[in-house]
Amino acid sequence: MLQLAYNELGILRLKYVYRHTEDYRRPPLPVAVVPKVTIPEQILRILGMQPVSDDEYLTKLRNTRNTHLKRIEDLQRQLEEEEKQNKTEQNA
């Protein structure tokens, strides 16, 4: 009886050790990498402002620049026309 109990305890010990070493052999579960958000970014998000990537920002700046350049050309053309009209009125 004692021999049987001793053998059973040995088997239980081996099963216990096997179960715990199996956990170490399993690859760890992938951890989702959450980008770190700073406090100012959190405040801006609360206010409804979303971060913009560099490429999007550059595109937006280029569009704004092109709009302003077109407006400058229109104003210069308008100024030249007004100067021509003033010259013709002065000569008449």
LONU-239284 format. One record per residue: residue in three letters; chain; x, y, z of N, C-alpha, C in turn. Coordinates in steps of 0.2 Angstrom, whole numbers. Example, Ala and Ser with C-alpha at 12.3 -4.5 7.8 and 13.67 -1.06 7.14 Angstrom:
2
@r->ALA	c->A	nx->66	ny->-28	nz->39	cax->62	cay->-22	caz->39	cx->66	cy->-16	cz->39
@r->SER	c->A	nx->64	ny->-11	nz->35	cax->68	cay->-5	caz->36	cx->64	cy->0	cz->39
***
This chain:
92
@r->MET	c->A	nx->4	ny->-6	nz->0	cax->0	cay->0	caz->0	cx->4	cy->6	cz->0
@r->LEU	c->A	nx->9	ny->6	nz->4	cax->14	cay->12	caz->5	cx->17	cy->13	cz->-2
@r->GLN	c->A	nx->19	ny->8	nz->-5	cax->23	cay->8	caz->-12	cx->18	cy->11	cz->-17
@r->LEU	c->A	nx->12	ny->9	nz->-17	cax->7	cay->12	caz->-22	cx->6	cy->19	cz->-20
@r->ALA	c->A	nx->5	ny->21	nz->-14	cax->4	cay->28	caz->-12	cx->10	cy->32	cz->-14
@r->TYR	c->A	nx->16	ny->30	nz->-13	cax->22	cay->33	caz->-15	cx->23	cy->34	cz->-23
@r->ASN	c->A	nx->21	ny->29	nz->-27	cax->21	cay->29	caz->-34	cx->16	cy->35	cz->-36
@r->GLU	c->A	nx->10	ny->35	nz->-33	cax->5	cay->39	caz->-35	cx->7	cy->47	cz->-34
@r->LEU	c->A	nx->10	ny->48	nz->-28	cax->13	cay->54	caz->-27	cx->18	cy->56	cz->-32
@r->GLY	c->A	nx->22	ny->52	nz->-34	cax->27	cay->53	caz->-39	cx->24	cy->55	cz->-46
@r->ILE	c->A	nx->19	ny->52	nz->-47	cax->15	cay->53	caz->-54	cx->12	cy->60	cz->-53
@r->LEU	c->A	nx->9	ny->61	nz->-48	cax->6	cay->68	caz->-47	cx->11	cy->73	cz->-47
@r->ARG	c->A	nx->17	ny->72	nz->-44	cax->22	cay->77	caz->-44	cx->24	cy->78	cz->-51
@r->LEU	c->A	nx->25	ny->73	nz->-55	cax->27	cay->74	caz->-62	cx->22	cy->78	cz->-66
@r->LYS	c->A	nx->15	ny->76	nz->-65	cax->10	cay->80	caz->-69	cx->10	cy->87	cz->-67
@r->TYR	c->A	nx->11	ny->89	nz->-61	cax->11	cay->96	caz->-58	cx->17	cy->99	cz->-62
@r->VAL	c->A	nx->23	ny->96	nz->-62	cax->29	cay->100	caz->-65	cx->28	cy->100	cz->-72
@r->TYR	c->A	nx->25	ny->95	nz->-75	cax->24	cay->96	caz->-83	cx->19	cy->101	cz->-84
@r->ARG	c->A	nx->14	ny->102	nz->-81	cax->9	cay->107	caz->-82	cx->12	cy->114	cz->-81
@r->HIS	c->A	nx->16	ny->115	nz->-76	cax->19	cay->122	caz->-75	cx->25	cy->123	cz->-80
@r->THR	c->A	nx->28	ny->118	nz->-82	cax->34	cay->120	caz->-87	cx->31	cy->121	cz->-94
@r->GLU	c->A	nx->25	ny->118	nz->-95	cax->22	cay->119	caz->-102	cx->20	cy->127	cz->-102
@r->ASP	c->A	nx->18	ny->130	nz->-97	cax->16	cay->137	caz->-97	cx->22	cy->141	cz->-100
@r->TYR	c->A	nx->28	ny->139	nz->-98	cax->34	cay->143	caz->-99	cx->36	cy->142	cz->-107
@r->ARG	c->A	nx->34	ny->136	nz->-109	cax->36	cay->134	caz->-116	cx->31	cy->138	cz->-121
@r->ARG	c->A	nx->25	ny->140	nz->-119	cax->21	cay->143	caz->-124	cx->23	cy->150	cz->-125
@r->PRO	c->A	nx->23	ny->152	nz->-132	cax->25	cay->159	caz->-133	cx->20	cy->164	cz->-130
@r->PRO	c->A	nx->22	ny->169	nz->-128	cax->18	cay->174	caz->-124	cx->13	cy->177	cz->-129
@r->LEU	c->A	nx->7	ny->178	nz->-126	cax->2	cay->181	caz->-131	cx->4	cy->188	cz->-133
@r->PRO	c->A	nx->3	ny->190	nz->-139	cax->5	cay->197	caz->-142	cx->1	cy->202	cz->-138
@r->VAL	c->A	nx->5	ny->207	nz->-136	cax->2	cay->213	caz->-132	cx->1	cy->218	cz->-137
@r->ALA	c->A	nx->-5	ny->221	nz->-137	cax->-7	cay->226	caz->-142	cx->-3	cy->233	cz->-140
@r->VAL	c->A	nx->1	ny->235	nz->-145	cax->4	cay->241	caz->-143	cx->0	cy->247	cz->-144
@r->VAL	c->A	nx->-1	ny->251	nz->-139	cax->-6	cay->257	caz->-139	cx->-1	cy->263	cz->-139
@r->PRO	c->A	nx->-2	ny->267	nz->-144	cax->2	cay->273	caz->-145	cx->1	cy->277	cz->-139
@r->LYS	c->A	nx->6	ny->280	nz->-136	cax->6	cay->284	caz->-130	cx->3	cy->291	cz->-132
@r->VAL	c->A	nx->-2	ny->293	nz->-129	cax->-5	cay->299	caz->-130	cx->-4	cy->304	cz->-125
@r->THR	c->A	nx->-1	ny->310	nz->-126	cax->1	cay->315	caz->-121	cx->-5	cy->319	cz->-119
@r->ILE	c->A	nx->-5	ny->322	nz->-113	cax->-10	cay->326	caz->-110	cx->-13	cy->331	cz->-115
@r->PRO	c->A	nx->-8	ny->335	nz->-118	cax->-11	cay->340	caz->-123	cx->-15	cy->337	cz->-129
@r->GLU	c->A	nx->-13	ny->331	nz->-131	cax->-17	cay->328	caz->-137	cx->-23	cy->325	cz->-134
@r->GLN	c->A	nx->-24	ny->323	nz->-128	cax->-30	cay->321	caz->-125	cx->-35	cy->327	cz->-124
@r->ILE	c->A	nx->-32	ny->332	nz->-122	cax->-36	cay->338	caz->-122	cx->-39	cy->340	cz->-128
@r->LEU	c->A	nx->-35	ny->340	nz->-134	cax->-37	cay->342	caz->-140	cx->-42	cy->337	cz->-143
@r->ARG	c->A	nx->-41	ny->331	nz->-141	cax->-46	cay->326	caz->-143	cx->-53	cy->327	cz->-140
@r->ILE	c->A	nx->-53	ny->329	nz->-134	cax->-59	cay->330	caz->-130	cx->-63	cy->336	cz->-133
@r->LEU	c->A	nx->-59	ny->341	nz->-136	cax->-62	cay->347	caz->-139	cx->-64	cy->346	cz->-146
@r->GLY	c->A	nx->-62	ny->340	nz->-148	cax->-65	cay->338	caz->-155	cx->-60	cy->338	cz->-161
@r->MET	c->A	nx->-53	ny->340	nz->-159	cax->-48	cay->341	caz->-164	cx->-44	cy->334	cz->-165
@r->GLN	c->A	nx->-43	ny->332	nz->-171	cax->-40	cay->326	caz->-172	cx->-33	cy->327	cz->-175
@r->PRO	c->A	nx->-28	ny->323	nz->-173	cax->-21	cay->324	caz->-175	cx->-21	cy->323	cz->-183
@r->VAL	c->A	nx->-17	ny->326	nz->-186	cax->-16	cay->326	caz->-194	cx->-9	cy->323	cz->-195
@r->SER	c->A	nx->-8	ny->319	nz->-200	cax->-2	cay->316	caz->-202	cx->2	cy->322	cz->-205
@r->ASP	c->A	nx->9	ny->321	nz->-206	cax->13	cay->326	caz->-209	cx->11	cy->327	cz->-217
@r->ASP	c->A	nx->9	ny->321	nz->-220	cax->7	cay->322	caz->-227	cx->1	cy->325	cz->-228
@r->GLU	c->A	nx->-4	ny->324	nz->-224	cax->-10	cay->327	caz->-224	cx->-9	cy->335	cz->-223
@r->TYR	c->A	nx->-5	ny->337	nz->-218	cax->-4	cay->344	caz->-216	cx->-1	cy->347	cz->-222
@r->LEU	c->A	nx->4	ny->344	nz->-225	cax->8	cay->347	caz->-231	cx->3	cy->348	cz->-237
@r->THR	c->A	nx->-1	ny->343	nz->-238	cax->-6	cay->344	caz->-243	cx->-11	cy->350	cz->-242
@r->LYS	c->A	nx->-13	ny->351	nz->-236	cax->-17	cay->356	caz->-234	cx->-14	cy->363	cz->-235
@r->LEU	c->A	nx->-7	ny->363	nz->-233	cax->-4	cay->369	caz->-233	cx->-3	cy->371	cz->-241
@r->ARG	c->A	nx->-1	ny->366	nz->-245	cax->-1	cay->368	caz->-252	cx->-7	cy->370	cz->-255
@r->ASN	c->A	nx->-13	ny->367	nz->-253	cax->-19	cay->370	caz->-256	cx->-20	cy->377	cz->-254
@r->THR	c->A	nx->-19	ny->378	nz->-247	cax->-20	cay->385	caz->-245	cx->-16	cy->390	cz->-248
@r->ARG	c->A	nx->-9	ny->388	nz->-250	cax->-5	cay->392	caz->-253	cx->-7	cy->394	cz->-260
@r->ASN	c->A	nx->-9	ny->388	nz->-264	cax->-12	cay->389	caz->-271	cx->-18	cy->394	cz->-271
@r->THR	c->A	nx->-22	ny->393	nz->-266	cax->-28	cay->397	caz->-266	cx->-26	cy->405	cz->-265
@r->HIS	c->A	nx->-21	ny->406	nz->-260	cax->-19	cay->413	caz->-259	cx->-15	cy->416	cz->-265
@r->LEU	c->A	nx->-11	ny->411	nz->-268	cax->-8	cay->414	caz->-274	cx->-13	cy->416	cz->-280
@r->LYS	c->A	nx->-18	ny->412	nz->-281	cax->-23	cay->413	caz->-286	cx->-27	cy->420	cz->-284
@r->ARG	c->A	nx->-28	ny->421	nz->-277	cax->-31	cay->427	caz->-275	cx->-27	cy->433	cz->-276
@r->ILE	c->A	nx->-20	ny->432	nz->-275	cax->-15	cay->438	caz->-276	cx->-15	cy->439	cz->-284
@r->GLU	c->A	nx->-15	ny->434	nz->-288	cax->-15	cay->436	caz->-295	cx->-22	cy->440	cz->-297
@r->ASP	c->A	nx->-27	ny->437	nz->-295	cax->-34	cay->441	caz->-296	cx->-33	cy->448	cz->-294
@r->LEU	c->A	nx->-31	ny->449	nz->-288	cax->-30	cay->456	caz->-285	cx->-26	cy->460	cz->-289
@r->GLN	c->A	nx->-20	ny->458	nz->-292	cax->-15	cay->461	caz->-296	cx->-18	cy->463	cz->-302
@r->ARG	c->A	nx->-22	ny->458	nz->-305	cax->-25	cay->460	caz->-312	cx->-31	cy->465	cz->-311
@r->GLN	c->A	nx->-34	ny->465	nz->-305	cax->-39	cay->470	caz->-304	cx->-36	cy->477	cz->-303
@r->LEU	c->A	nx->-30	ny->477	nz->-299	cax->-27	cay->483	caz->-298	cx->-24	cy->486	cz->-305
@r->GLU	c->A	nx->-22	ny->482	nz->-309	cax->-19	cay->484	caz->-316	cx->-25	cy->487	cz->-320
@r->GLU	c->A	nx->-31	ny->484	nz->-320	cax->-37	cay->487	caz->-323	cx->-39	cy->493	cz->-321
@r->GLU	c->A	nx->-39	ny->494	nz->-314	cax->-41	cay->500	caz->-311	cx->-36	cy->506	cz->-313
@r->GLU	c->A	nx->-29	ny->504	nz->-313	cax->-24	cay->509	caz->-315	cx->-25	cy->511	cz->-322
@r->LYS	c->A	nx->-27	ny->507	nz->-327	cax->-28	cay->508	caz->-334	cx->-34	cy->513	cz->-334
@r->GLN	c->A	nx->-39	ny->511	nz->-330	cax->-45	cay->515	caz->-331	cx->-44	cy->523	cz->-328
@r->ASN	c->A	nx->-40	ny->523	nz->-323	cax->-38	cay->530	caz->-320	cx->-34	cy->534	cz->-325
@r->LYS	c->A	nx->-30	ny->531	nz->-329	cax->-26	cay->534	caz->-334	cx->-30	cy->536	cz->-339
@r->THR	c->A	nx->-35	ny->532	nz->-342	cax->-39	cay->534	caz->-347	cx->-44	cy->540	cz->-345
@r->GLU	c->A	nx->-46	ny->540	nz->-339	cax->-50	cay->545	caz->-336	cx->-46	cy->552	cz->-336
@r->GLN	c->A	nx->-40	ny->551	nz->-334	cax->-36	cay->557	caz->-333	cx->-34	cy->560	cz->-340
@r->ASN	c->A	nx->-33	ny->556	nz->-345	cax->-31	cay->558	caz->-352	cx->-38	cy->561	cz->-355
@r->ALA	c->A	nx->-43	ny->559	nz->-353	cax->-49	cay->562	caz->-357	cx->-52	cy->568	cz->-354
***
